[in-house]
Amino acid sequence: MKKTPKLLIRLAEEDILNLVTENTLLLLDRGFYHFNFWQKLMAKKAEFITRIKKGAALQIEQVFTDSYGLRDRKIRLGSGTKKTPFITLRLIEVMSGKTWHSYLTSVLDPEVLPPYVVADLYRRRWRIEDAFNTVKRLLGLSYLWTGSINGIKLQIWSTWLFYGVLVDLGDAVADELSRPFDEISLEMIYRGLYHFTIAHQKGKATDPVKYFADPKNRDLGIVKQKRKPNTKLIVAAFPELQRGSEQFFFNNSMKAY
């Protein structure tokens, strides 16, 4: 059987349904824009965020926020057919510049998943591409060391295992510095491991997290240089009503929402 793009998407959906667990939040691109698939996810108590297609048939059921730059509403999507059954979702529309960006989520309560957090999370779906870029360019997975199937499997497994360790190390350094993970350069941590090894051999360092977070080692470039001012993430469930409150912007001291 020829594996067409549609077939590959369907097989991927089956794999996701087999692997997904309760309280998982998935970021889905528009290749997974299938109402029946969404319903099956929700039946397993898994949630998702995706983009809405232009011209989608919808009916507004409840308005949470309706302002100049943000619209957050509960809607009924679909036409009632077998292919597009009715499904209740949230439609979040955020203005960026002069353009509206629209998102769908199965999380219906803004208190659980605030509107600007939906947009921020969906923007981060490209992290998978960043991961592929890192393992191929930095960790050498662009080239195979051997022609044997077993050797190729070992290379792939060991490279991704090391990438996982590198991410954990970067996350620990971010916590030590009280900075977002996005501000930590995994590449410079990888390259800095050589310097840590030398310092460890000389008895000057024992903990890589402390070593990379030490202000004396700032020249290693572990913290990315800021190219533009950071914009604070709005985590208020109802931004127009909560403006000016302590719960309006995200800060590192807040508990996970």
matplotlib code that plots the C-alpha trace (Angstrom):
import matplotlib.pyplot as plt

x = [0.0, 1.3, 1.7, 0.0, 0.1, -3.4, -2.6, 0.5, -1.6, -4.2, -1.5, 0.0, -3.4, -3.8, -0.3, -1.2, -4.5, -2.6, 0.1, -1.8, -2.7, -5.1, -4.4, -2.0, -2.0, -1.2, -0.1, -1.6, -0.9, -3.6, -2.7, -4.6, -7.7, -10.2, -13.2, -13.5, -9.9, -10.5, -13.5, -11.5, -8.8, -11.3, -12.9, -9.5, -9.5, -6.6, -6.6, -5.3, -4.5, -4.7, -5.5, -9.0, -9.5, -10.9, -14.7, -15.3, -19.0, -19.4, -21.9, -20.9, -22.2, -20.4, -18.1, -15.3, -13.4, -14.2, -11.7, -9.7, -6.8, -8.4, -11.5, -12.0, -15.3, -16.8, -18.1, -19.9, -17.9, -19.0, -22.1, -23.5, -22.3, -20.4, -17.2, -17.7, -19.9, -20.7, -17.9, -17.7, -14.3, -12.8, -11.9, -9.1, -8.3, -5.2, -4.2, -0.5, 0.2, -2.7, -3.2, -5.6, -4.3, -7.0, -6.6, -8.8, -8.5, -10.5, -9.8, -13.0, -12.1, -9.9, -8.9, -7.3, -5.7, -5.6, -6.0, -2.6, -1.0, -2.8, -1.2, 2.2, 2.1, 1.1, 4.0, 6.4, 5.3, 8.4, 10.6, 10.4, 12.1, 14.7, 15.3, 15.9, 18.2, 20.3, 20.7, 21.6, 23.9, 25.4, 25.3, 26.2, 23.1, 23.3, 25.8, 25.7, 28.7, 27.9, 25.9, 24.5, 20.9, 21.9, 24.7, 22.3, 19.7, 22.4, 23.6, 20.0, 19.2, 22.4, 22.2, 18.6, 19.5, 22.4, 20.1, 17.6, 20.5, 21.5, 18.0, 17.8, 21.1, 19.9, 16.7, 18.6, 20.9, 17.8, 16.3, 19.6, 19.7, 15.9, 15.6, 13.2, 14.5, 14.3, 17.1, 19.6, 21.8, 22.0, 24.7, 26.9, 26.3, 27.4, 30.5, 31.1, 31.2, 34.9, 35.7, 33.8, 35.8, 39.1, 38.0, 36.8, 40.2, 41.9, 39.6, 38.0, 34.5, 32.3, 28.8, 28.1, 24.9, 26.8, 29.7, 27.5, 25.5, 28.6, 28.9, 32.6, 31.9, 29.5, 31.9, 30.9, 27.7, 25.3, 22.7, 21.6, 22.2, 19.0, 18.2, 15.0, 13.2, 11.4, 7.6, 5.9, 3.4, -0.1, -1.5, -4.7, -7.8, -9.8, -7.2, -9.6, -10.9, -7.6, -5.4, -3.1, -3.5, -0.6, -2.0, -1.9, 1.7, 3.7, 6.6, 8.9, 7.6, 4.0, 2.8, 2.1, -1.3]
y = [0.0, 3.4, 5.7, 8.9, 12.0, 11.4, 7.8, 8.9, 11.4, 8.7, 6.3, 9.1, 9.8, 6.1, 6.2, 9.3, 7.8, 4.7, 6.6, 9.6, 9.7, 11.6, 15.3, 15.5, 18.8, 18.3, 21.0, 19.9, 21.5, 21.8, 18.4, 16.9, 19.0, 16.1, 16.4, 12.6, 12.5, 15.4, 13.7, 10.6, 12.6, 14.3, 11.0, 9.9, 13.2, 14.5, 18.2, 20.0, 23.3, 23.8, 26.4, 27.0, 26.8, 29.7, 29.5, 27.0, 26.8, 27.8, 29.1, 31.3, 29.8, 32.0, 35.1, 35.2, 38.3, 40.6, 43.5, 45.4, 42.9, 39.7, 37.6, 34.5, 32.6, 29.1, 27.9, 24.9, 23.9, 21.6, 21.0, 17.9, 15.5, 12.2, 13.9, 17.1, 16.3, 19.1, 19.7, 22.3, 24.2, 27.5, 29.9, 32.4, 35.2, 37.4, 40.5, 40.8, 44.1, 44.3, 40.5, 38.3, 34.8, 32.3, 29.2, 26.4, 24.5, 21.8, 23.4, 25.3, 27.1, 30.2, 29.8, 26.5, 27.7, 31.5, 32.9, 34.4, 31.2, 29.3, 31.5, 31.3, 27.5, 27.1, 29.3, 26.9, 23.9, 24.7, 23.4, 19.9, 21.5, 23.1, 19.7, 18.1, 20.9, 20.5, 16.7, 16.9, 20.0, 20.0, 16.3, 14.9, 12.9, 14.3, 11.6, 7.9, 6.2, 2.8, 1.0, -1.7, -1.5, -2.2, 0.4, 3.0, 2.2, 2.6, 5.9, 7.3, 6.0, 7.3, 10.7, 11.3, 10.0, 12.5, 15.3, 14.5, 14.8, 18.1, 19.4, 18.4, 20.1, 23.2, 23.2, 22.8, 25.8, 27.9, 27.1, 27.9, 31.3, 31.9, 32.4, 30.9, 27.8, 29.7, 32.0, 29.2, 28.1, 24.3, 24.7, 26.7, 24.2, 21.4, 23.3, 24.4, 20.8, 20.7, 23.6, 22.0, 18.8, 20.7, 22.5, 19.2, 17.6, 20.5, 20.2, 23.6, 22.3, 19.4, 20.4, 21.3, 23.2, 25.4, 25.8, 27.1, 29.3, 30.9, 34.6, 34.0, 31.8, 34.2, 34.4, 30.8, 32.4, 30.0, 32.8, 33.9, 37.5, 39.4, 40.5, 42.3, 43.2, 40.4, 40.7, 39.5, 36.7, 37.6, 34.7, 36.3, 34.2, 37.4, 40.1, 43.0, 42.4, 41.5, 44.3, 45.7, 42.7, 40.5, 37.6, 39.5, 38.7, 35.5, 35.5, 32.7, 32.7, 31.8, 28.3, 26.3, 26.9]
z = [0.0, -1.0, 2.0, 1.0, 3.2, 4.3, 5.2, 7.2, 9.1, 9.9, 11.1, 13.2, 14.8, 15.7, 17.3, 19.3, 20.5, 21.7, 23.5, 24.9, 28.6, 30.7, 31.3, 28.3, 26.4, 22.7, 20.2, 16.8, 13.5, 10.9, 9.4, 12.3, 11.7, 12.1, 14.3, 15.0, 16.1, 18.4, 20.0, 20.6, 22.3, 24.5, 25.3, 26.7, 28.8, 26.7, 25.7, 22.6, 20.9, 17.2, 14.5, 13.1, 9.3, 7.4, 6.8, 9.5, 10.5, 14.1, 16.7, 19.6, 22.9, 25.5, 25.5, 28.0, 26.6, 23.7, 23.5, 20.9, 20.8, 22.2, 21.7, 23.8, 23.3, 23.7, 20.4, 18.8, 15.8, 12.9, 10.7, 12.4, 9.7, 10.2, 9.0, 11.0, 14.0, 16.5, 19.0, 21.7, 21.9, 22.8, 20.1, 21.1, 18.7, 19.4, 17.4, 16.6, 14.8, 12.3, 12.0, 14.0, 14.9, 15.8, 18.0, 19.1, 22.3, 24.1, 27.4, 28.0, 31.2, 30.9, 34.5, 33.6, 30.3, 29.9, 26.4, 25.9, 27.3, 24.5, 21.9, 23.6, 23.8, 20.2, 19.1, 20.9, 18.7, 16.7, 19.5, 17.9, 14.8, 17.1, 18.7, 15.2, 14.3, 17.5, 17.2, 13.5, 13.5, 17.0, 18.0, 14.5, 13.6, 10.1, 9.3, 10.0, 11.5, 10.1, 7.5, 9.7, 11.0, 14.6, 14.5, 13.1, 15.8, 18.5, 17.1, 17.0, 20.5, 22.1, 20.4, 21.6, 25.0, 25.2, 23.9, 26.8, 29.3, 27.7, 28.0, 31.7, 32.3, 30.6, 32.6, 35.8, 34.9, 34.1, 37.5, 39.2, 37.4, 37.8, 34.1, 31.5, 29.7, 26.4, 27.5, 28.0, 25.1, 24.8, 22.3, 24.6, 27.5, 25.1, 24.2, 27.8, 28.9, 27.8, 30.1, 33.0, 32.4, 32.6, 35.7, 37.3, 36.6, 38.3, 41.3, 40.7, 39.9, 40.9, 39.9, 36.3, 37.2, 39.7, 37.3, 34.4, 36.6, 38.2, 37.2, 36.8, 33.9, 32.1, 29.2, 28.2, 26.8, 28.6, 28.7, 25.2, 24.3, 24.1, 20.5, 21.4, 24.7, 26.4, 26.4, 29.5, 29.1, 30.2, 32.2, 33.4, 32.6, 31.9, 30.9, 30.6, 34.1, 35.8, 34.3, 37.0, 39.3, 40.6, 38.5, 35.2, 34.1, 34.5, 37.0, 38.0, 41.6, 40.5, 41.0, 37.9, 36.5]

ax = plt.figure().add_subplot(projection="3d")
ax.plot(x, y, z, "-o")
ax.set_aspect("equal")
plt.show()
